[in-house]
Amino acid sequence: MKRLLIVGSGCIVLVAAILFGAFFFGPLSALAHNTFNQTDTNKTDTYCQQFQQDLAKRLNVSTDQLNKDRQESISDVLDQMVKDGKITQDQADKAKQNLSKRQWCGWNGQRVENANALQYLRDHRTDLVNALTKDLKLSSDDLTKQLKDGKKLVDIAKAQGVSAKDLEQAIKKDVDTVLNQGVSEGKLTKDEVTQFDNALKKRADVIHKLINRVK
């Protein structure tokens, strides 16, 4: 973890680094990668088709030719990986069989939306930590020490009279509040916040794993 400069007597930045650094954004990044590929399929298809059509036009080829060239190029790479001993021939053959079944797109609008929301949370993680310390009725020093001692967030909350369910709801609420702050500032769109919120609803296990993690 990068060394942080702590300004003044407070250690809120340190808490942020511990709680919302690798501790928090690891699970959320996984959420973003796995979930946003599954939401709003029609919208994603539209952007993907637009990208492929535009790229084909710039290369002066048809979209069919573009896809054919893509599949052949990937096939060549798979053959090379077999020669290099990176994968087996059987693995390469299975991968080739799936090439025509999967929609390929070098551009995914939802990933961009998600990346923007996640980056905003990173930039404003102190706001998240401030909100969480209030939820748990703890000082930043107390929360820092307990996390550094290896306690789970869910156990810290329980000792403060906050159930696991209430803790999960509090984290979701705090994330939503910070993201909506970004909308008010004009740094995020409502759609970006909605996409992220939908992802959290679909993958409730992410927050559950987060509060049960050990630093």
C-alpha angles and dihedrals in degrees: 000000000000117000111258129211110228112208119212125340096313123094098200091124090056091050089050092051092050099040103030101027117075088334095063108019096049092070093039092051090052088049090052095049097046103035107039091060088062102049131086094003096180091055092048092048091053093053091043092052091047091052094049093046092049093047092047090050092051090050091045094236135113121262088245090056090046091054091045091052090047093053093047092049092050090047090054091051091049090052090052091049089054090051090049091051093242095123136009125255089246091055091049092049092051091049091051091051090057096049095087093043097057126074109235122209131165089200129055115182094195092055088056091050091049094046090054093051093046092048091051090053090050092051091048100038091125087064089053092050092047089054093047095050088053091049090053095039090231133131118243089247093055093047091047094052095047093049091047089050088060100255119152117244090235091056092048089052093047090055087054092052095257116130123222090249092051090046092054091049091048092053092049090048092049092049091049092049093052093046092050087051086060090053091052090051091050092241095111134033125232088244092058091052092047092051092051092046091051090051092054090050092050094046105041088155090073094067090041091055091045096057091046095051123112116221 
